[in-house]
Structure formats: structure tokens, C-alpha cells
């Protein structure tokens, strides 16, 4: 079992959610986050004054998947989130020791 975390452009979320549903990946957790990477922020102008915005809004998604679904999910997120521009995001794959569904007590792949 793996936990997949992806930091993506916020406008890509609905496309990714739709594709995950079509791929029969149902569980997802979504966070609105702010961060800075190679993009380094933006220099904006408002009412004649310039200011820097160095923590840009992004969306973080988390999925817990069985080992057999990892490659499918990663390929799907990479394909949809890719624009070719700086700031497309990152995907992290983290091993999970166990998952337990609180309601039923099921664990492992059955709890996903």
C-alpha cells in the first residue's frame, strides 16, 4: 500500500478528480495549500505599487492506493497536471504500513 501526495495547480483538480473516478480510484483528500519552489513567486502591481507574492496557492491531493494502482494513479496525475510550465507541481509516493477502517475494523487493502 502506498500514499500518493501530489501538489498541483488548483485549476487541474476537477480534471484529476474526474479521471480518478473513471479509473475506479474513489478515495481522495484535498487541501488548499500555499508554497514556493522553483517558481519563486510573482511580482504583482496593485494601485501603482509593486509587491512580491512568494507563497503561491496550490492544491494538495492525497490518495491511499494498493501497490497495483500506484503506477496508474501517478501516470494519470502526471498526464493531467502537466502544462510544461514551471509550477506544475510534485508527486510523492510514501509507503504505508497499514490502513484501518474505523467503522468496520477492516485493515490493509480491504480498508482502502
MOPAC internal coordinates of N, CA, C and O (Angstrom, degrees):
PM7 1SCF
backbone

  N    0.0000 0     0.00 0     0.00 0    0    0    0
  C    1.4517 1     0.00 0     0.00 0    1    0    0
  C    1.5135 1   108.57 1     0.00 0    2    1    0
  O    1.2310 1   121.41 1   -34.92 1    3    2    1
  N    1.3219 1   114.90 1   145.08 1    3    2    1
  C    1.4493 1   121.02 1  -179.21 1    5    3    2
  C    1.5319 1   110.11 1  -135.63 1    6    5    3
  O    1.2310 1   121.68 1   -27.54 1    7    6    5
  N    1.3188 1   114.39 1   152.46 1    7    6    5
  C    1.4570 1   121.28 1   171.15 1    9    7    6
  C    1.5205 1   105.63 1  -107.50 1   10    9    7
  O    1.2310 1   120.70 1   -54.94 1   11   10    9
  N    1.3047 1   116.27 1   125.06 1   11   10    9
  C    1.4658 1   121.41 1   177.91 1   13   11   10
  C    1.5108 1   107.68 1  -107.30 1   14   13   11
  O    1.2310 1   120.90 1   -57.28 1   15   14   13
  N    1.3253 1   115.89 1   122.72 1   15   14   13
  C    1.4570 1   122.25 1   175.52 1   17   15   14
  C    1.5232 1   106.95 1  -113.93 1   18   17   15
  O    1.2310 1   120.70 1   -45.60 1   19   18   17
  N    1.2994 1   116.27 1   134.40 1   19   18   17
  C    1.4606 1   120.25 1   178.64 1   21   19   18
  C    1.5202 1   109.15 1  -135.23 1   22   21   19
  O    1.2310 1   121.21 1   -47.74 1   23   22   21
  N    1.3238 1   115.28 1   132.26 1   23   22   21
  C    1.4634 1   122.39 1   172.33 1   25   23   22
  C    1.5252 1   105.22 1  -100.61 1   26   25   23
  O    1.2310 1   120.57 1   -60.11 1   27   26   25
  N    1.3247 1   116.51 1   119.89 1   27   26   25
  C    1.4642 1   120.80 1  -173.75 1   29   27   26
  C    1.5309 1   110.34 1  -131.57 1   30   29   27
  O    1.2310 1   121.31 1   -12.21 1   31   30   29
  N    1.3153 1   115.11 1   167.79 1   31   30   29
  C    1.4618 1   120.22 1   170.75 1   33   31   30
  C    1.5257 1   107.97 1   -67.70 1   34   33   31
  O    1.2310 1   120.48 1   -43.59 1   35   34   33
  N    1.3172 1   116.68 1   136.41 1   35   34   33
  C    1.4667 1   121.15 1  -175.42 1   37   35   34
  C    1.5224 1   112.94 1   -58.48 1   38   37   35
  O    1.2310 1   119.98 1   145.96 1   39   38   37
  N    1.3109 1   117.63 1   -34.04 1   39   38   37
  C    1.4660 1   120.55 1  -177.54 1   41   39   38
  C    1.5264 1   112.70 1   -71.03 1   42   41   39
  O    1.2310 1   119.48 1   168.87 1   43   42   41
  N    1.3200 1   118.59 1   -11.13 1   43   42   41
  C    1.4641 1   122.05 1   179.97 1   45   43   42
  C    1.5317 1   112.67 1   -90.78 1   46   45   43
  O    1.2310 1   119.77 1   171.64 1   47   46   45
  N    1.3314 1   118.04 1    -8.36 1   47   46   45
  C    1.4614 1   121.35 1  -174.21 1   49   47   46
  C    1.5226 1   113.36 1   -58.93 1   50   49   47
  O    1.2310 1   119.54 1   131.36 1   51   50   49
  N    1.3121 1   118.48 1   -48.64 1   51   50   49
  C    1.4708 1   119.55 1  -175.80 1   53   51   50
  C    1.5264 1   111.38 1   -63.66 1   54   53   51
  O    1.2310 1   119.58 1   142.25 1   55   54   53
  N    1.3238 1   118.42 1   -37.75 1   55   54   53
  C    1.4671 1   121.08 1   177.64 1   57   55   54
  C    1.5262 1   110.93 1   -64.57 1   58   57   55
  O    1.2310 1   120.67 1   138.02 1   59   58   57
  N    1.3306 1   116.32 1   -41.98 1   59   58   57
  C    1.4605 1   120.59 1  -179.38 1   61   59   58
  C    1.5225 1   110.27 1   -67.08 1   62   61   59
  O    1.2310 1   120.06 1   136.91 1   63   62   61
  N    1.3255 1   117.49 1   -43.09 1   63   62   61
  C    1.4704 1   120.41 1   178.98 1   65   63   62
  C    1.5268 1   111.02 1   -60.08 1   66   65   63
  O    1.2310 1   120.42 1   135.85 1   67   66   65
  N    1.3200 1   116.81 1   -44.15 1   67   66   65
  C    1.4623 1   121.04 1   179.71 1   69   67   66
  C    1.5292 1   110.86 1   -61.83 1   70   69   67
  O    1.2310 1   120.48 1   135.44 1   71   70   69
  N    1.3171 1   116.69 1   -44.56 1   71   70   69
  C    1.4672 1   120.41 1  -179.73 1   73   71   70
  C    1.5267 1   111.78 1   -66.60 1   74   73   71
  O    1.2310 1   120.13 1   143.23 1   75   74   73
  N    1.3326 1   117.36 1   -36.77 1   75   74   73
  C    1.4635 1   120.49 1   177.44 1   77   75   74
  C    1.5274 1   110.99 1   -64.78 1   78   77   75
  O    1.2310 1   120.28 1   138.40 1   79   78   77
  N    1.3276 1   117.07 1   -41.60 1   79   78   77
  C    1.4673 1   120.31 1   177.14 1   81   79   78
  C    1.5264 1   111.33 1   -61.62 1   82   81   79
  O    1.2310 1   120.79 1   137.50 1   83   82   81
  N    1.3321 1   116.09 1   -42.50 1   83   82   81
  C    1.4667 1   120.19 1   178.58 1   85   83   82
  C    1.5220 1   111.61 1   -64.76 1   86   85   83
  O    1.2310 1   120.61 1   151.08 1   87   86   85
  N    1.3438 1   116.44 1   -28.92 1   87   86   85
  C    1.4692 1   121.05 1   179.14 1   89   87   86
  C    1.5299 1   111.69 1   -88.30 1   90   89   87
  O    1.2310 1   120.23 1  -173.21 1   91   90   89
  N    1.3312 1   117.16 1     6.79 1   91   90   89
  C    1.4641 1   123.87 1   178.55 1   93   91   90
  C    1.5318 1   112.79 1    65.40 1   94   93   91
  O    1.2310 1   120.64 1  -147.79 1   95   94   93
  N    1.3412 1   116.38 1    32.21 1   95   94   93
  C    1.4609 1   122.66 1   172.19 1   97   95   94
  C    1.5214 1   105.20 1  -104.56 1   98   97   95
  O    1.2310 1   120.42 1   -71.19 1   99   98   97
  N    1.3346 1   116.80 1   108.81 1   99   98   97
  C    1.4563 1   120.25 1  -167.91 1  101   99   98
  C    1.5245 1   114.72 1   -97.78 1  102  101   99
  O    1.2310 1   119.48 1   142.42 1  103  102  101
  N    1.3206 1   118.60 1   -37.58 1  103  102  101
  C    1.4570 1   120.37 1  -173.57 1  105  103  102
  C    1.5194 1   112.44 1   -85.93 1  106  105  103
  O    1.2310 1   120.76 1   -50.47 1  107  106  105
  N    1.3261 1   116.15 1   129.53 1  107  106  105
  C    1.4663 1   121.13 1   178.56 1  109  107  106
  C    1.5233 1   108.14 1  -150.68 1  110  109  107
  O    1.2310 1   121.01 1   -36.31 1  111  110  109
  N    1.3172 1   115.67 1   143.69 1  111  110  109
  C    1.4552 1   122.38 1   173.22 1  113  111  110
  C    1.5213 1   106.57 1  -120.54 1  114  113  111
  O    1.2310 1   120.43 1   -44.38 1  115  114  113
  N    1.3326 1   116.79 1   135.62 1  115  114  113
  C    1.4608 1   121.37 1  -174.84 1  117  115  114
  C    1.5271 1   109.62 1  -124.46 1  118  117  115
  O    1.2310 1   121.05 1   -44.54 1  119  118  117
  N    1.3301 1   115.60 1   135.46 1  119  118  117
  C    1.4660 1   122.52 1   177.09 1  121  119  118
  C    1.5232 1   109.17 1  -127.04 1  122  121  119
  O    1.2310 1   120.75 1   -35.24 1  123  122  121
  N    1.3140 1   116.18 1   144.76 1  123  122  121
  C    1.4575 1   120.75 1   168.05 1  125  123  122
  C    1.5183 1   106.00 1   -92.82 1  126  125  123
  O    1.2310 1   120.53 1   -57.95 1  127  126  125
  N    1.3325 1   116.58 1   122.05 1  127  126  125
  C    1.4572 1   121.68 1  -176.11 1  129  127  126
  C    1.5205 1   110.13 1  -128.21 1  130  129  127
  O    1.2310 1   120.98 1   -11.10 1  131  130  129
  N    1.3225 1   115.72 1   168.90 1  131  130  129
  C    1.4534 1   122.03 1   175.25 1  133  131  130
  C    1.5189 1   106.84 1  -130.36 1  134  133  131
  O    1.2310 1   120.18 1   -37.55 1  135  134  133
  N    1.3167 1   117.27 1   142.45 1  135  134  133
  C    1.4517 1   119.07 1  -178.75 1  137  135  134
  C    1.5107 1   113.11 1  -165.29 1  138  137  135
  O    1.2310 1   122.52 1    -2.49 1  139  138  137
  N    1.3230 1   112.77 1   177.51 1  139  138  137
  C    1.4603 1   120.66 1  -177.36 1  141  139  138
  C    1.5140 1   108.25 1  -143.64 1  142  141  139
  O    1.2310 1   120.60 1   -45.95 1  143  142  141
  N    1.3097 1   116.45 1   134.05 1  143  142  141
  C    1.4609 1   122.32 1   176.69 1  145  143  142
  C    1.5144 1   108.40 1  -136.49 1  146  145  143
  O    1.2310 1   120.60 1    45.25 1  147  146  145
  N    1.3188 1   116.45 1  -134.75 1  147  146  145
  C    1.4608 1   120.78 1   178.46 1  149  147  146
  C    1.5215 1   112.35 1   -64.93 1  150  149  147
  O    1.2310 1   120.81 1   158.47 1  151  150  149
  N    1.3295 1   116.06 1   -21.53 1  151  150  149
  C    1.4645 1   120.89 1  -178.14 1  153  151  150
  C    1.5310 1   111.26 1   -65.92 1  154  153  151
  O    1.2310 1   120.02 1   147.76 1  155  154  153
  N    1.3196 1   117.56 1   -32.24 1  155  154  153
  C    1.4627 1   125.67 1   173.48 1  157  155  154
  C    1.5146 1   115.28 1    65.47 1  158  157  155
  O    1.2310 1   118.90 1  -174.28 1  159  158  157
  N    1.2927 1   119.71 1     5.72 1  159  158  157
  C    1.4597 1   121.26 1   176.48 1  161  159  158
  C    1.5166 1   113.35 1    99.02 1  162  161  159
  O    1.2310 1   121.73 1     6.42 1  163  162  161
  N    1.3207 1   114.30 1  -173.58 1  163  162  161
  C    1.4625 1   121.56 1  -177.08 1  165  163  162
  C    1.5112 1   110.10 1  -129.83 1  166  165  163
  O    1.2310 1   120.98 1   -28.49 1  167  166  165
  N    1.3159 1   115.72 1   151.51 1  167  166  165
  C    1.4588 1   120.97 1   171.68 1  169  167  166
  C    1.5246 1   106.79 1  -108.07 1  170  169  167
  O    1.2310 1   120.64 1   -65.83 1  171  170  169
  N    1.3317 1   116.37 1   114.17 1  171  170  169
  C    1.4570 1   121.95 1  -176.06 1  173  171  170
  C    1.5189 1   110.37 1  -112.52 1  174  173  171
  O    1.2310 1   121.60 1   -18.39 1  175  174  173
  N    1.3245 1   114.54 1   161.61 1  175  174  173
  C    1.4528 1   120.53 1   177.95 1  177  175  174
  C    1.5229 1   108.38 1  -125.57 1  178  177  175
  O    1.2310 1   120.90 1   -48.03 1  179  178  177
  N    1.3380 1   115.89 1   131.97 1  179  178  177
  C    1.4491 1   121.34 1   179.78 1  181  179  178
  C    1.5192 1   108.24 1  -140.70 1  182  181  179
  O    1.2310 1   120.79 1   -57.74 1  183  182  181
  N    1.3276 1   116.09 1   122.26 1  183  182  181
  C    1.4658 1   122.59 1  -179.08 1  185  183  182
  C    1.5231 1   112.80 1    51.10 1  186  185  183
  O    1.2310 1   121.72 1  -135.84 1  187  186  185
  N    1.3208 1   114.32 1    44.16 1  187  186  185
  C    1.4569 1   120.01 1   175.32 1  189  187  186
  C    1.5198 1   115.17 1    81.60 1  190  189  187
  O    1.2310 1   119.99 1   177.10 1  191  190  189
  N    1.3060 1   117.63 1    -2.90 1  191  190  189
  C    1.4723 1   120.48 1   179.66 1  193  191  190
  C    1.5161 1   109.72 1  -110.71 1  194  193  191
  O    1.2310 1   120.66 1   -38.76 1  195  194  193
  N    1.3126 1   116.34 1   141.24 1  195  194  193
  C    1.4553 1   121.09 1   177.12 1  197  195  194
  C    1.5224 1   109.37 1   -97.08 1  198  197  195
  O    1.2310 1   121.24 1   -37.42 1  199  198  197
  N    1.3237 1   115.24 1   142.58 1  199  198  197
  C    1.4536 1   119.66 1   174.82 1  201  199  198
  C    1.5246 1   109.10 1  -147.95 1  202  201  199
  O    1.2310 1   121.15 1   -25.01 1  203  202  201
  N    1.3292 1   115.41 1   154.99 1  203  202  201
  C    1.4594 1   121.66 1  -178.31 1  205  203  202
  C    1.5189 1   110.33 1  -100.69 1  206  205  203
  O    1.2310 1   121.35 1   -43.84 1  207  206  205
  N    1.3173 1   115.03 1   136.16 1  207  206  205
  C    1.4552 1   121.67 1   172.78 1  209  207  206
  C    1.5253 1   105.08 1  -114.22 1  210  209  207
  O    1.2310 1   120.52 1   -74.25 1  211  210  209
  N    1.3464 1   116.61 1   105.75 1  211  210  209
  C    1.4611 1   117.74 1  -174.94 1  213  211  210
  C    1.5244 1   113.97 1  -101.69 1  214  213  211
  O    1.2310 1   119.53 1   167.63 1  215  214  213
  N    1.3167 1   118.49 1   -12.37 1  215  214  213
  C    1.4640 1   121.10 1   173.14 1  217  215  214
  C    1.5261 1   107.91 1  -109.42 1  218  217  215
  O    1.2310 1   121.34 1   -74.30 1  219  218  217
  N    1.3213 1   115.04 1   105.70 1  219  218  217
  C    1.4614 1   120.62 1  -173.85 1  221  219  218
  C    1.5278 1   111.34 1   -91.28 1  222  221  219
  O    1.2310 1   120.25 1   -34.30 1  223  222  221
  N    1.3287 1   117.13 1   145.70 1  223  222  221
  C    1.4698 1   120.21 1   178.59 1  225  223  222
  C    1.5268 1   111.12 1   -70.38 1  226  225  223
  O    1.2310 1   121.21 1   -46.90 1  227  226  225
  N    1.3162 1   115.28 1   133.10 1  227  226  225
  C    1.4633 1   123.03 1   176.99 1  229  227  226
  C    1.5268 1   107.69 1  -138.22 1  230  229  227
  O    1.2310 1   120.64 1    -4.53 1  231  230  229
  N    1.3140 1   116.38 1   175.47 1  231  230  229
  C    1.4545 1   122.14 1   175.04 1  233  231  230
  C    1.5227 1   108.06 1  -121.72 1  234  233  231
  O    1.2310 1   121.12 1   -44.62 1  235  234  233
  N    1.3220 1   115.46 1   135.38 1  235  234  233
  C    1.4661 1   121.21 1   176.72 1  237  235  234
  C    1.5177 1   108.08 1  -111.12 1  238  237  235
  O    1.2310 1   121.15 1   -51.21 1  239  238  237
  N    1.3235 1   115.40 1   128.79 1  239  238  237
  C    1.4600 1   119.78 1   175.41 1  241  239  238
  C    1.5294 1   108.73 1  -115.82 1  242  241  239
  O    1.2310 1   121.19 1   -34.86 1  243  242  241
  N    1.3252 1   115.33 1   145.14 1  243  242  241
  C    1.4538 1   121.76 1   176.79 1  245  243  242
  C    1.5240 1   108.63 1  -126.89 1  246  245  243
  O    1.2310 1   121.09 1   -44.86 1  247  246  245
  N    1.3258 1   115.51 1   135.14 1  247  246  245
  C    1.4564 1   121.75 1   177.89 1  249  247  246
  C    1.5184 1   108.53 1  -134.97 1  250  249  247
  O    1.2310 1   120.24 1   -39.45 1  251  250  249
  N    1.3075 1   117.14 1   140.55 1  251  250  249
  C    1.4595 1   122.06 1   172.57 1  253  251  250
  C    1.5164 1   106.39 1  -109.61 1  254  253  251
  O    1.2310 1   120.66 1   -59.14 1  255  254  253
  N    1.3273 1   116.35 1   120.86 1  255  254  253
  C    1.4636 1   120.64 1  -174.10 1  257  255  254
  C    1.5189 1   110.26 1  -133.91 1  258  257  255
  O    1.2310 1   121.03 1   -21.95 1  259  258  257
  N    1.3232 1   115.63 1   158.05 1  259  258  257
  C    1.4611 1   120.46 1   174.03 1  261  259  258
  C    1.5298 1   108.11 1   -73.75 1  262  261  259
  O    1.2310 1   120.89 1   -19.90 1  263  262  261
  N    1.3148 1   115.90 1   160.10 1  263  262  261
  C    1.4650 1   120.68 1  -176.39 1  265  263  262
  C    1.5291 1   112.12 1   -56.95 1  266  265  263
  O    1.2310 1   120.23 1   145.96 1  267  266  265
  N    1.3257 1   117.16 1   -34.04 1  267  266  265
  C    1.4714 1   120.26 1  -177.92 1  269  267  266
  C    1.5276 1   112.63 1   -69.17 1  270  269  267
  O    1.2310 1   119.54 1   159.50 1  271  270  269
  N    1.3350 1   118.49 1   -20.50 1  271  270  269
  C    1.4666 1   121.42 1  -177.90 1  273  271  270
  C    1.5315 1   114.29 1   -97.21 1  274  273  271
  O    1.2310 1   120.06 1   174.19 1  275  274  273
  N    1.3239 1   117.49 1    -5.81 1  275  274  273
  C    1.4684 1   120.69 1  -174.32 1  277  275  274
  C    1.5187 1   111.51 1   -59.19 1  278  277  275
  O    1.2310 1   120.32 1   127.44 1  279  278  277
  N    1.3271 1   116.99 1   -52.56 1  279  278  277
  C    1.4672 1   120.53 1  -176.48 1  281  279  278
  C    1.5312 1   111.20 1   -61.66 1  282  281  279
  O    1.2310 1   120.58 1   139.57 1  283  282  281
  N    1.3296 1   116.51 1   -40.43 1  283  282  281
  C    1.4710 1   120.99 1   179.65 1  285  283  282
  C    1.5245 1   110.71 1   -61.63 1  286  285  283
  O    1.2310 1   120.11 1   134.95 1  287  286  285
  N    1.3379 1   117.39 1   -45.05 1  287  286  285
  C    1.4647 1   121.45 1  -178.86 1  289  287  286
  C    1.5275 1   110.87 1   -68.00 1  290  289  287
  O    1.2310 1   120.22 1   135.56 1  291  290  289
  N    1.3238 1   117.19 1   -44.44 1  291  290  289
  C    1.4658 1   120.42 1  -179.52 1  293  291  290
  C    1.5273 1   110.38 1   -62.20 1  294  293  291
  O    1.2310 1   120.14 1   134.43 1  295  294  293
  N    1.3286 1   117.34 1   -45.57 1  295  294  293
  C    1.4709 1   120.34 1   179.11 1  297  295  294
  C    1.5242 1   111.30 1   -61.18 1  298  297  295
  O    1.2310 1   120.54 1   138.68 1  299  298  297
  N    1.3193 1   116.56 1   -41.32 1  299  298  297
  C    1.4609 1   121.23 1  -179.76 1  301  299  298
  C    1.5422 1   110.82 1   -62.96 1  302  301  299
  O    1.2310 1   120.47 1   131.95 1  303  302  301
  N    1.3346 1   116.71 1   -48.05 1  303  302  301
  C    1.4731 1   120.69 1  -179.18 1  305  303  302
  C    1.5225 1   110.16 1   -64.52 1  306  305  303
  O    1.2310 1   120.12 1   136.02 1  307  306  305
  N    1.3403 1   117.38 1   -43.98 1  307  306  305
  C    1.4677 1   120.24 1   179.12 1  309  307  306
  C    1.5286 1   111.30 1   -59.42 1  310  309  307
  O    1.2310 1   120.76 1   134.90 1  311  310  309
  N    1.3209 1   116.16 1   -45.10 1  311  310  309
  C    1.4673 1   120.66 1  -177.29 1  313  311  310
  C    1.5274 1   111.57 1   -63.27 1  314  313  311
  O    1.2310 1   120.43 1   134.92 1  315  314  313
  N    1.3320 1   116.79 1   -45.08 1  315  314  313
  C    1.4633 1   119.90 1  -175.13 1  317  315  314
  C    1.5247 1   112.30 1   -78.98 1  318  317  315
  O    1.2310 1   119.88 1   141.47 1  319  318  317
  N    1.3359 1   117.83 1   -38.53 1  319  318  317
  C    1.4683 1   121.04 1  -175.67 1  321  319  318
  C    1.5239 1   112.77 1   -77.42 1  322  321  319
  O    1.2310 1   120.05 1   164.08 1  323  322  321
  N    1.3204 1   117.51 1   -15.92 1  323  322  321
  C    1.4706 1   121.26 1  -175.86 1  325  323  322
  C    1.5266 1   112.04 1   -71.99 1  326  325  323
  O    1.2310 1   120.88 1   -54.97 1  327  326  325
  N    1.3292 1   115.93 1   125.03 1  327  326  325
  C    1.4622 1   121.20 1   170.77 1  329  327  326
  C    1.5196 1   110.68 1  -118.38 1  330  329  327
  O    1.2310 1   120.82 1   163.11 1  331  330  329
  N    1.3345 1   116.04 1   -16.89 1  331  330  329
  C    1.4552 1   120.81 1  -176.83 1  333  331  330
  C    1.5139 1   112.90 1    89.74 1  334  333  331
  O    1.2310 1   120.44 1   176.80 1  335  334  333
  N    1.3258 1   116.76 1    -3.20 1  335  334  333
  C    1.4602 1   121.01 1  -179.53 1  337  335  334
  C    1.5161 1   110.46 1  -101.93 1  338  337  335
  O    1.2310 1   121.03 1   -21.33 1  339  338  337
  N    1.3097 1   115.64 1   158.67 1  339  338  337
  C    1.4616 1   120.87 1   175.95 1  341  339  338
  C    1.5266 1   108.03 1   -60.91 1  342  341  339
  O    1.2310 1   120.09 1   -38.75 1  343  342  341
  N    1.3246 1   117.43 1   141.25 1  343  342  341
  C    1.4639 1   121.00 1   179.86 1  345  343  342
  C    1.5148 1   114.40 1    96.43 1  346  345  343
  O    1.2310 1   119.90 1  -168.89 1  347  346  345
  N    1.3470 1   117.79 1    11.11 1  347  346  345
  C    1.4689 1   120.50 1   178.56 1  349  347  346
  C    1.5234 1   112.19 1   -66.86 1  350  349  347
  O    1.2310 1   119.76 1   151.25 1  351  350  349
  N    1.3220 1   118.07 1   -28.75 1  351  350  349
  C    1.4604 1   120.36 1   174.69 1  353  351  350
  C    1.5037 1   114.15 1   120.60 1  354  353  351
  O    1.2310 1   121.49 1    13.01 1  355  354  353
  N    1.3347 1   114.76 1  -166.99 1  355  354  353
  C    1.4583 1   123.16 1  -177.35 1  357  355  354
  C    1.5282 1   109.08 1  -141.68 1  358  357  355
  O    1.2310 1   121.27 1   -25.22 1  359  358  357
  N    1.3423 1   115.17 1   154.78 1  359  358  357
  C    1.4639 1   122.05 1   173.67 1  361  359  358
  C    1.5245 1   107.43 1  -125.22 1  362  361  359
  O    1.2310 1   120.64 1   -49.81 1  363  362  361
  N    1.3210 1   116.39 1   130.19 1  363  362  361
  C    1.4521 1   122.01 1   178.13 1  365  363  362
  C    1.5320 1   108.73 1  -119.19 1  366  365  363
  O    1.2310 1   120.51 1   -42.00 1  367  366  365
  N    1.3209 1   116.62 1   138.00 1  367  366  365
  C    1.4558 1   122.17 1   178.69 1  369  367  366
  C    1.5230 1   107.37 1  -118.13 1  370  369  367
  O    1.2310 1   121.01 1   -58.29 1  371  370  369
  N    1.3343 1   115.67 1   121.71 1  371  370  369
  C    1.4579 1   122.03 1  -172.99 1  373  371  370
  C    1.5294 1   108.60 1  -123.43 1  374  373  371
  O    1.2310 1   119.79 1   -50.36 1  375  374  373
  N    1.3426 1   118.00 1   129.64 1  375  374  373
  C    1.4650 1   119.06 1   177.66 1  377  375  374
  C    1.5298 1   111.72 1   -68.42 1  378  377  375
  O    1.2310 1   120.83 1   -37.27 1  379  378  377
  N    1.3251 1   116.01 1   142.73 1  379  378  377
  C    1.4681 1   122.09 1   176.78 1  381  379  378
  C    1.5179 1   108.97 1  -112.43 1  382  381  379
  O    1.2310 1   120.78 1   -47.96 1  383  382  381
  N    1.3081 1   116.12 1   132.04 1  383  382  381
  C    1.4527 1   120.51 1   178.18 1  385  383  382
  C    1.5265 1   111.09 1   -74.76 1  386  385  383
  O    1.2310 1   120.77 1   136.26 1  387  386  385
  N    1.3359 1   116.14 1   -43.74 1  387  386  385
  C    1.4520 1   119.93 1  -179.37 1  389  387  386
  C    1.5263 1   109.28 1  -161.99 1  390  389  387
  O    1.2310 1   120.93 1   -22.66 1  391  390  389
  N    1.3161 1   115.83 1   157.34 1  391  390  389
  C    1.4595 1   123.32 1   172.67 1  393  391  390
  C    1.5229 1   106.25 1  -130.68 1  394  393  391
  O    1.2310 1   120.60 1   -44.06 1  395  394  393
  N    1.3200 1   116.45 1   135.94 1  395  394  393
  C    1.4636 1   120.36 1   179.66 1  397  395  394
  C    1.5246 1   108.44 1  -127.17 1  398  397  395
  O    1.2310 1   120.63 1   -55.46 1  399  398  397
  N    1.3251 1   116.41 1   124.54 1  399  398  397
  C    1.4633 1   120.86 1   175.63 1  401  399  398
  C    1.5239 1   107.09 1   -81.57 1  402  401  399
  O    1.2310 1   120.32 1   -60.07 1  403  402  401
  N    1.3035 1   117.00 1   119.93 1  403  402  401
  C    1.4603 1   122.51 1  -175.20 1  405  403  402
  C    1.5225 1   111.56 1   -62.65 1  406  405  403
  O    1.2310 1   119.92 1   136.08 1  407  406  405
  N    1.3200 1   117.76 1   -43.92 1  407  406  405
  C    1.4606 1   121.70 1  -175.21 1  409  407  406
  C    1.5177 1   113.09 1   -59.73 1  410  409  407
  O    1.2310 1   120.24 1   135.71 1  411  410  409
  N    1.3524 1   117.15 1   -44.29 1  411  410  409
  C    1.4683 1   120.23 1  -173.74 1  413  411  410
  C    1.5197 1   114.32 1  -109.41 1  414  413  411
  O    1.2310 1   120.07 1   164.31 1  415  414  413
  N    1.3215 1   117.48 1   -15.69 1  415  414  413
  C    1.4571 1   120.68 1  -176.08 1  417  415  414
  C    1.5173 1   113.50 1    83.02 1  418  417  415
  O    1.2310 1   119.93 1  -179.97 1  419  418  417
  N    1.3480 1   117.73 1     0.03 1  419  418  417
  C    1.4685 1   120.62 1   177.91 1  421  419  418
  C    1.5224 1   108.77 1   -61.74 1  422  421  419
  O    1.2310 1   121.32 1   -29.11 1  423  422  421
  N    1.3393 1   115.09 1   150.89 1  423  422  421
  C    1.4598 1   118.43 1   178.67 1  425  423  422
  C    1.5304 1   109.81 1  -137.92 1  426  425  423
  O    1.2310 1   121.70 1   -11.46 1  427  426  425
  N    1.3136 1   114.35 1   168.54 1  427  426  425
  C    1.4642 1   120.37 1  -179.80 1  429  427  426
  C    1.5109 1   111.85 1    72.28 1  430  429  427
  O    1.2310 1   121.27 1    31.41 1  431  430  429
  N    1.3494 1   115.17 1  -148.59 1  431  430  429
  C    1.4729 1   120.77 1  -178.03 1  433  431  430
  C    1.5289 1   112.47 1   -60.14 1  434  433  431
  O    1.2310 1   119.77 1   151.99 1  435  434  433
  N    1.3217 1   118.05 1   -28.01 1  435  434  433
  C    1.4661 1   120.74 1   179.55 1  437  435  434
  C    1.5316 1   111.51 1   -66.14 1  438  437  435
  O    1.2310 1   120.06 1   155.98 1  439  438  437
  N    1.3242 1   117.50 1   -24.02 1  439  438  437
  C    1.4584 1   121.50 1  -177.60 1  441  439  438
  C    1.5246 1   113.18 1   -87.13 1  442  441  439
  O    1.2310 1   120.25 1   171.76 1  443  442  441
  N    1.3050 1   117.13 1    -8.24 1  443  442  441
  C    1.4767 1   119.82 1  -177.49 1  445  443  442
  C    1.5163 1   109.87 1   -71.30 1  446  445  443
  O    1.2310 1   120.10 1   180.00 1  447  446  445

